[in-house]
Structure formats: C-alpha cells, structure tokens
Amino acid sequence: MRQEAKRRVHNRARRSTMRTLYKKVFKATDKTEAEPLVRKAVSYLDRMAAKGHIHKNNAANKKANIIKYYNSL
C-alpha cells in the first residue's frame, strides 16, 4: 500500500506537468514564443509514452495537435 501511494503521488505529479506543458503551448501567441514550449512539450510527451504513463497513441495525438497549432501561428 505504501509503495502504491508513493507511485500514485509521483505519477500524478508527472501527469500534471504534462498537462501544464500542453496548455502552455496553446497559450503562446507567436512562433518565437511557442518554439521552446513545443520542443519541451513534445519531448515530455515522448518520455511519458516511453515510460508507460500514457499510451503511445495518446502521445501521438497530443503531439499532432501541438504541431498543427504551431504551424497555424
């Protein structure tokens, strides 16, 4: 139970960071502001998928949305 609780807290923090990075990209108003955010978010999504925190297709869909938004700026 203790190990489960520790892992749950750890995973919740990772998921929260992922969501925050994802939202920050969509708040960017121009490409120069968005580029470092896009790089960081895409990298983090790849890591989350590789470690099994989210499904690889979920990560791919989020990355596609990020790239689509970035290209529309």
N, C-alpha and C positions, 0 to 999 in steps of 0.2 A: 504493500500500500504506500509506503513512504517513497519508494522508487517511482511508482506511478505518479504520485503527487509532484515530485521533483520534475519528472519528464513533462507532465502536463503544463506546469508553470513555464518551463523552458520553451516548449513548443508554442505556447500561447504568445510568448514574447516574440518569437520568430515570425509567427503569423501576423502579429500586429505590425511589426517592422515592414513586412512585405506589403501589407495594405497601405501603410503610410507612404512608402516609396511609390507605389502605384498611383495613389491620389495626387502626390506632388507633381508627377509628370503632367497630369491633366490640368493643373493649375498654372502651368507655365504659359506665358503669352507670346514668346518668340523663340526661334530656333537656338539662339546662343544661350538662352536661359535653360532651355529644355535638354540640350545635348548631354551635359553631365548627369542630369537626372535620369535620362533614358538609359545611358550606359549602366548606371548604378542599379536601376530597377531591373533591367534585363539580366544582368549578372546575378542579382539576388534571386530572381525567379528561377534561373537555371540551377543555382545551388539548392534551392528548396525542392525542386523536382528531383535532382540527383540524390538527395538525402531521403526522399520519400515523404516529405512533409505535405506535398501536393502532387497530384497526378501530372504526368508529363504533358498530357493534352491540355490540362487546365493552364499550365505554364505557357504552352504554345499559344493558346487563345489570348491570354493576357498580353503576351509579347506582341502578337499581331495587332491587337488594339492599340498598344503603345506606339508601335511603328506607324500605324495608319494615322494616328493623331499627330505624331511628329512630322510626317510628310505633308500633312494638311496645313502646317504653320507657315 
